[in-house]
Amino acid sequence: MSAYSYLAEVLAEKYDVDEDKIQPEATLADLGLDSLMVVEFLFDVEDEFDIEVPDERAEFETLNEAAALIDELIKIKRD
């Protein structure tokens, strides 16, 4: 499963985000996630992909940026 697909699935299923609102350019704030929910969301991602998102890299604007970061961290872990 791609990082973006996973993000979209978790947002829809766990955070009850309307699937029509889940777009690559959407921000987590646009989707109704507050700061605590974002932290929990990052924990979900880290657990799913067995990666660690460094604090200094955890600030991204859009879902597309988040997916790109996750893909990069997965690639680094594999190499």
C-alpha positions as CSV (number, residue, x, y, z in Angstrom):
1,M,0.0,0.0,0.0
2,S,1.3,3.4,-0.9
3,A,1.8,6.0,1.8
4,Y,-0.8,8.3,0.3
5,S,-3.4,5.4,0.1
6,Y,-2.7,4.6,3.7
7,L,-3.1,8.2,4.8
8,A,-6.4,8.5,2.9
9,E,-7.7,5.3,4.4
10,V,-6.8,6.2,8.0
11,L,-8.2,9.7,7.6
12,A,-11.5,8.4,6.3
13,E,-11.8,5.4,8.7
14,K,-10.3,6.6,12.0
15,Y,-10.8,10.3,11.8
16,D,-14.1,10.3,10.0
17,V,-12.9,12.7,7.3
18,D,-15.2,12.9,4.3
19,E,-13.5,11.0,1.4
20,D,-14.4,13.8,-1.0
21,K,-12.3,16.2,1.0
22,I,-9.2,13.9,1.0
23,Q,-7.1,15.4,-1.8
24,P,-3.3,15.6,-2.3
25,E,-3.3,19.3,-1.8
26,A,-5.5,19.3,1.4
27,T,-3.9,20.2,4.7
28,L,-4.6,18.3,7.9
29,A,-6.2,21.5,9.2
30,D,-8.5,21.6,6.1
31,L,-9.6,18.1,7.0
32,G,-10.5,19.0,10.6
33,L,-7.6,17.6,12.5
34,D,-6.4,19.5,15.5
35,S,-2.8,19.4,16.8
36,L,-3.5,16.4,19.1
37,M,-5.1,14.5,16.3
38,V,-2.1,15.2,14.1
39,V,0.3,13.7,16.7
40,E,-1.9,10.6,16.9
41,F,-2.0,10.5,13.1
42,L,1.8,10.5,13.0
43,F,2.0,7.7,15.5
44,D,-0.4,5.7,13.3
45,V,1.9,6.2,10.3
46,E,5.0,5.3,12.3
47,D,3.5,2.1,13.5
48,E,2.1,1.1,10.1
49,F,5.4,1.6,8.3
50,D,7.8,0.9,11.2
51,I,9.5,4.3,10.7
52,E,10.2,7.3,12.9
53,V,9.3,10.8,11.7
54,P,11.9,13.2,13.1
55,D,10.4,16.1,14.9
56,E,12.1,18.6,12.6
57,R,10.6,16.8,9.6
58,A,7.1,16.4,11.0
59,E,5.9,19.8,9.7
60,F,4.3,19.5,6.3
61,E,1.6,21.4,4.6
62,T,-0.3,19.0,2.5
63,L,-1.2,15.3,2.3
64,N,1.0,15.0,-0.7
65,E,4.0,16.4,1.2
66,A,3.2,14.0,4.1
67,A,3.1,11.0,1.7
68,A,6.4,12.1,0.0
69,L,8.1,12.3,3.4
70,I,6.8,8.9,4.5
71,D,7.9,7.4,1.1
72,E,11.3,8.9,1.6
73,L,11.6,7.6,5.2
74,I,10.6,4.1,4.1
75,K,13.2,4.2,1.3
76,I,15.9,5.3,3.7
77,K,15.0,2.4,6.1
78,R,15.2,-0.2,3.3
79,D,18.6,1.0,2.0
